[in-house]
Amino acid sequence: MPKNSATELLIKLLTVLVVIVIIIALIFVVRLLYPAQSPTPPSTIYATSSVPNPATSSIPNTSTISPPSPTIVITNSQPLQTSSPFQQIVTFNPSAYSAYEATDLGNIRFYQGSTELYSWCESGCSSSSTDAVFWLKLPEGINAYSSVQVNVLFGPKYEEYDGIYAGEAPQLSSIYGQYDNGANVFLIYFNGDASPSLFTTSGGDTVTQTTATFGAKTINVLRYTLGCCEEVPSALIYVGGDIPNQYVTAESSFQSDGRATDIGVIGLGQNSGPGLSDNLINTMTQWGGPTPSITGDYFDQAYVSSGSRFAYLNAGGAATTDWRYASVTYSNSTSFSGYIAPQLYKVSDGYYGVVNANPIANVSSLYLLFYPNVGASGHWVQFNWARVRAYPPNGVMPSAILTTA
């Protein structure tokens, strides 16, 4: 091969080699500058697409503060256990929890463990109140020197009493008795909506449903009107329920006509037949005294023992037509006590007495009843409610202390 031709071929081969080297170098540089992206695993894509973006998605608002969970520790300090069931009074300041309460406290529920307790709001039933009074029914009572815990739960603020487990006194609702569940809380109970057929009378006495003014409201009441011809053991007897003989307190919310005739406003005793009781104890009002006055007294007591009457005991004060509260307590076998006052549980501005006799100690079953005067036709007493509750051990109501965790 001629020398010139060989030289030209070598130059061409070197040129091709340089071009190849340059191309390879360029490819290497490009890969260094722009590395290949690894494919995203499918599972990562699905997971990302299924999770809402908090900045753009509609999710529940969890910023609302949860209601507190108060607890009530109820302590029996006595060496005796309470009865079972037991009616326990609980007082607390609702205004401290007003942010979580319905205006009438209708969204409050009480639980012992997982069991909802029957509860009845007696007074102060407002989220602005500083002193609410509830009664709870403890189904198993409390042992001696023992405590039980009750949890307080707040439902939605729009929730109301259900009238079964949770209720209030009949005059508190806009419709009389709308949420009254007193019959589920107390041992014996009736309100102004009770049927007259649940009572027995004698001597021409009658029971009727009517209305009355109670504060600024008109409420339903049961009116007991005396007839002409009562016998000594005559009585108005509530036969809607009775209990085995046990120590109890009976109470009523009542109004009387203010005229001078003795008439029972709360009592306990034996059912000896329709409208008759041979053994009873009663708190009374309006006895006119040995020389009948225009109005009679504010308070006195009476009892019937084996068909014999003992009346006009511990009389005091002057009768009134104001609404009042009456109580009679059977706490031992030898005496009974009672009071009438403008408020419950305190005798201030009222009268109280103890009678050293007790004819109902050996009666097998106790009834709620009311003792009339004899031959005092036309006089009346009317009731908003009446109830019987268990007597606490040694007369000491277990303490109830509310705390918030």
Buried (B, 14 or more C-beta within 10 A) or exposed (E): EEEEEEEEEEEEEEEEEEEEEEEEEEEEEEEEEEEEEEEEEEEEEEEEEEEEEEEEEEEEEEEEEEBBEBBBBBBBBBEEBBBEBBBBBBEBEBBBBBEBBBEBBBBBBBBBEEEBBBBBBBBBBBBEBEEBBBBBBBEEBBEEEBBBEBBBBBBEBEBBBEBEBBBBBBBBBEEBBBBBBBBBBBBBBBBBBBEEEBBBBBBBBBBEBEBBEBEEEEBBBBBBBBBEEBBEBBBBBBBBBBBEBEBBBBBBBBBBBBBBBBBBBBBBBBBBEEBBBBBBBBBBBBBBEEEEBEBBBBBBBBBBBEBEBEBBBBBEBEBBEEBBBBBBBBBEEEBBBBBBBEEBEEBEEBBBBEBEBBBBBEBEEBBBBBBBBBEBBEBBBBBBBBBBBBBBBEEEBBEBEBEEE
